[in-house]
Amino acid sequence: MNSTLRARIYALHGSVGFCFGLMLLIILWSGVWSMVNRSMEKWWRFDASIIIEIPAIETHINEWLSVYEQQLDTLPENFTTQLPSERTPWVTFCHEQQSCDLTIDPITHDALKILKPMDLLTQLHRHLLLDFPGRILVSLFGVSLLLISLLGIWLHRRRLKDFWQLRFTKNIQLLGSDIHRLIGLWCLPYLLFFGLTGAISGLGALGTITLSKYTHPTSPQAVFMDLMGAPIPQPKTTENWQQQPDIAAILQLDKRQNPDFIPQSLSFHYWGNTDALLEIAGIYHGVISPKTFEKHLYHLSTATLLRKYSAQDRGFWLQNYIANQPLHYGEYE
Amino acid sequence: MAIAGHLRLHLERISNMSRFIRISQCLLNITGVVLSSLLLSITISYFLILDSAINTLYFSIYAGIIMSVILFIWVFLPSSFPTQCCRAWFLLPLLFILLCIGSGL
């Protein structure tokens, strides 16, 4: 490498670090806290009973729904039940607008207080409290993190043998440079991984909106249908059911047909109607995809599977994009 | 103290007029890189047909992001400002458009 090129790369590495260093530090640290947020959430719930084993959903779902019904007098037309998991061993009920109004202990059925002291940091990491433009901005910092890491490794590629070297001399700048190199090399895989997945996360959303008019020229909105699945069909009748369908039986049926599937949430649509629907969202063993993209839709009264969406059936590049979210958020279960 | 000194040095450099010109050139190149990557993404999403439209869309997004990182590094390799501008604004987009037209896409 000639000296001019090295000097230029050094200057670029230094300038990007100088301009974006503080913001990158804030984004990285708030990101670390966001990752442990769900685990920390368990710590804040001092009122939750100590659950050694998560109770079987099929045997308890009807009880949980009765508790929710008692709370509201009558169940809403559309609502979602977040099922207990190892990280969040409680049941949460939410309205369709994502407003969660009850969280209960799955064993004792006691209502639990909702404490989310870490949410501000999560929001800061997601969009710097600036909504969608903030999300894009954070993603651009992901690109700069990628750039700064690649340039850094390029600069030090011939000095990898000095990996452990820390020169404790009177020259503070020399020691600082050694520490900088050591930390940089140690963290390099993480920096590249989170830089890339972070950049794809926000820029992917921007790209989806921007490029949909070229890939879906007839109806750009159809891109969301292509991505998330068709909307929930409207009921064909206004008649109400005579008796509440057996939800536990549907869950057992789904478990038999999909033994590798772990349900995480149940969304009920048009509750009370003869054409009421149940959407089971969850994850598959060995498939890197969040519950947003793994869904089974059932007709409640007849217990028939209407449709099944999974990342496994999608194209290579879309599968990559879908896998990006659990990888970046550290959802490796 | 070392950090404060380093910061002061950078601020002094930025306040220098030649530094200001360099930063302007740098911003011009960054804009070019971003627009070139965007143009690449649009070109791919418009012309390329993979197994499904949604798959094409995400391929073009990946291509744009990878392109922006590669192009960013390439643009700032030692060269004159006009060469950098040419790389950032004209050269690669032109090549890709010619490639797309040439291959009948």
Chai-1 contact restraints between the chains, C-beta under 6 A:
chainA,res_idxA,chainB,res_idxB,connection_type,confidence,min_distance_angstrom,max_distance_angstrom,comment,restraint_id
A,T4,B,P78,contact,1.0,0.0,6.0,A-B,restraint_1
A,L5,B,P78,contact,1.0,0.0,6.0,A-B,restraint_2
A,R8,B,P78,contact,1.0,0.0,6.0,A-B,restraint_3
A,L12,B,F76,contact,1.0,0.0,6.0,A-B,restraint_4
A,F18,B,H10,contact,1.0,0.0,6.0,A-B,restraint_5
A,L146,B,V69,contact,1.0,0.0,6.0,A-B,restraint_6
A,I172,B,A2,contact,1.0,0.0,6.0,A-B,restraint_7
A,A199,B,I65,contact,1.0,0.0,6.0,A-B,restraint_8
A,L203,B,I65,contact,1.0,0.0,6.0,A-B,restraint_9
A,G204,B,I61,contact,1.0,0.0,6.0,A-B,restraint_10
A,G207,B,I61,contact,1.0,0.0,6.0,A-B,restraint_11
A,L211,B,S45,contact,1.0,0.0,6.0,A-B,restraint_12
A,L211,B,L57,contact,1.0,0.0,6.0,A-B,restraint_13
A,L211,B,S60,contact,1.0,0.0,6.0,A-B,restraint_14
A,Y214,B,S45,contact,1.0,0.0,6.0,A-B,restraint_15
A,Y214,B,Y46,contact,1.0,0.0,6.0,A-B,restraint_16
A,T215,B,S45,contact,1.0,0.0,6.0,A-B,restraint_17
A,T215,B,A53,contact,1.0,0.0,6.0,A-B,restraint_18
A,T215,B,T56,contact,1.0,0.0,6.0,A-B,restraint_19
A,T215,B,L57,contact,1.0,0.0,6.0,A-B,restraint_20
A,H216,B,A53,contact,1.0,0.0,6.0,A-B,restraint_21
A,D226,B,I54,contact,1.0,0.0,6.0,A-B,restraint_22
A,G315,B,D51,contact,1.0,0.0,6.0,A-B,restraint_23
A,G315,B,S52,contact,1.0,0.0,6.0,A-B,restraint_24
A,G315,B,N55,contact,1.0,0.0,6.0,A-B,restraint_25
A,W317,B,N55,contact,1.0,0.0,6.0,A-B,restraint_26
A,W317,B,Y58,contact,1.0,0.0,6.0,A-B,restraint_27
A,W317,B,F59,contact,1.0,0.0,6.0,A-B,restraint_28
A,L318,B,I54,contact,1.0,0.0,6.0,A-B,restraint_29
A,L318,B,N55,contact,1.0,0.0,6.0,A-B,restraint_30
A,L318,B,Y58,contact,1.0,0.0,6.0,A-B,restraint_31
A,Y321,B,Y58,contact,1.0,0.0,6.0,A-B,restraint_32
